[in-house]
Amino acid sequence: MNHEKTIVDLVVNQFEGKVQQTSAVFTTLGAEAAQLPVAPDRNTVGYLLGHLVAVHDKLLEGLSLGERLHPEWDSLFLAPQQNGSTYPAYQELLGAWQQVNAELGAGFATLTVADWLTKHAYVSDEDFAREPHRNKLNLLLSRTGHLFHHGGQLVLVKR
């Protein structure tokens, strides 16, 4: 039995399962919920969707799976939500969410176990030599935790 492959598959399946679950929540909430805050004085559902698109888009780059699809949204969604900012329409964000995650899934299928254990794009060769745990699999683990965090916020949305 290949234990490393089992571990990689477990991590990838956890991420993809949470993406599916979060997609269902965003679809169920719909565009009418885009301006609802997840809690009083907190980010809106639409902002959270855009934020997750931007973070997952950066994951394409971080895992060396290809060019980012929506880098133009970084200034909107990788910074705190700003009152008065104009954000893309919810349906556009939802389409981008689906597109980015489809690209990630296709990219995951091309990676071997050995690939997952190589350095990700955001760590230098020198740092990786000292800290080999800063690999692609660990980057995916951290983004899975990030997705669980924001998924928990979505549960708080009052319709």
C-alpha positions in Angstrom: 0.0 0.0 0.0 1.3 3.4 -0.9 0.8 5.5 2.2 2.0 8.8 0.6 -0.5 8.5 -2.2 -3.3 7.7 0.3 -2.4 10.9 2.3 -2.3 13.1 -0.8 -5.6 11.7 -2.0 -7.1 12.4 1.4 -6.0 16.0 1.4 -7.1 16.6 -2.2 -10.5 14.9 -1.6 -11.0 17.0 1.6 -10.3 20.2 -0.4 -12.6 19.2 -3.3 -15.4 18.1 -1.0 -15.3 21.4 0.8 -15.3 23.3 -2.5 -18.4 21.3 -3.5 -20.1 22.0 -0.2 -19.3 25.7 -0.3 -20.4 25.9 -3.9 -23.8 24.6 -2.9 -24.1 27.2 -0.2 -23.2 30.0 -2.5 -25.7 28.7 -5.1 -28.5 28.3 -2.5 -27.9 31.7 -1.0 -28.0 33.3 -4.5 -27.5 36.8 -5.7 -30.2 38.2 -3.4 -27.9 37.4 -0.5 -24.8 39.1 -2.0 -25.2 42.2 0.2 -26.0 40.3 3.4 -23.3 40.4 6.0 -22.2 37.0 7.5 -22.6 38.7 10.9 -23.3 42.3 12.0 -20.6 44.6 10.7 -18.8 41.8 8.9 -18.0 40.9 5.3 -20.9 40.3 2.9 -21.7 37.0 1.2 -20.7 38.6 -2.2 -17.3 39.8 -0.8 -16.6 36.4 0.7 -17.3 34.7 -2.6 -14.9 37.1 -4.4 -12.3 36.6 -1.6 -12.4 32.9 -2.1 -12.2 33.2 -5.8 -9.1 35.4 -5.5 -7.4 33.0 -3.0 -8.1 30.0 -5.1 -7.0 31.8 -8.2 -3.6 32.4 -6.4 -3.5 28.7 -5.7 -3.2 28.0 -9.4 -0.1 30.1 -9.4 1.2 28.7 -6.0 0.9 25.1 -7.2 2.4 26.0 -10.6 -0.7 24.8 -12.3 -1.0 27.7 -14.8 -1.7 31.4 -15.1 -4.1 33.1 -12.8 -7.6 33.7 -14.3 -8.6 36.8 -12.3 -5.6 38.7 -10.9 -7.5 42.0 -11.5 -9.6 41.2 -8.4 -6.7 41.1 -6.0 -7.1 44.7 -4.9 -10.8 44.2 -4.2 -10.8 40.8 -2.5 -7.3 40.3 -0.9 -7.8 43.4 1.2 -10.5 44.0 3.8 -13.9 44.8 2.4 -14.3 48.5 1.8 -17.6 50.4 2.2 -18.5 52.0 -1.1 -16.3 49.7 -3.3 -17.9 48.4 -6.4 -17.7 44.6 -6.7 -18.5 42.4 -9.7 -22.0 40.9 -9.9 -22.7 37.8 -7.8 -23.3 35.7 -10.8 -20.0 36.7 -12.4 -18.2 35.8 -9.1 -20.1 32.5 -8.9 -19.0 31.7 -12.5 -15.4 32.6 -11.7 -15.6 30.4 -8.5 -16.7 27.5 -10.6 -14.1 28.2 -13.3 -11.1 28.6 -11.0 -12.0 25.4 -9.0 -12.5 23.4 -12.2 -9.0 24.5 -13.3 -7.6 23.5 -9.9 -9.3 20.1 -10.1 -7.8 19.5 -13.6 -4.4 20.6 -12.4 -4.6 18.3 -9.3 -5.1 15.4 -11.7 -1.7 16.1 -13.3 0.3 16.1 -10.1 2.1 13.0 -8.9 2.8 12.3 -5.2 6.4 13.5 -5.8 5.1 16.7 -7.3 2.9 17.4 -4.3 6.1 17.2 -2.1 8.0 19.8 -4.1 8.2 23.5 -3.2 5.3 25.8 -3.9 5.8 29.0 -5.9 5.8 31.3 -2.8 8.8 29.8 -1.1 12.4 30.4 -2.1 14.8 27.5 -2.9 16.8 28.4 0.2 13.9 28.5 2.5 12.6 25.2 1.1 15.9 23.5 1.6 15.6 24.5 5.3 11.9 23.8 5.6 10.9 21.1 3.2 7.4 21.0 4.7 6.7 24.2 2.8 5.6 22.1 -0.2 2.5 22.1 -2.5 0.6 19.7 -0.3 1.0 21.9 2.7 -0.1 24.9 0.7 -3.3 23.0 -0.2 -3.8 22.1 3.4 -3.6 25.7 4.5 -6.1 26.8 1.8 -8.4 24.0 2.9 -8.4 25.3 6.4 -9.0 28.8 5.0 -12.0 27.5 3.1 -13.4 25.8 6.2 -13.0 29.0 8.1 -15.1 31.0 5.6 -17.5 28.2 5.1 -18.2 28.4 8.8 -18.9 32.1 8.4 -21.5 31.4 5.7 -23.5 29.3 8.1 -24.1 32.4 10.1 -25.9 34.2 7.2 -29.4 35.2 8.2 -31.8 35.3 5.3 
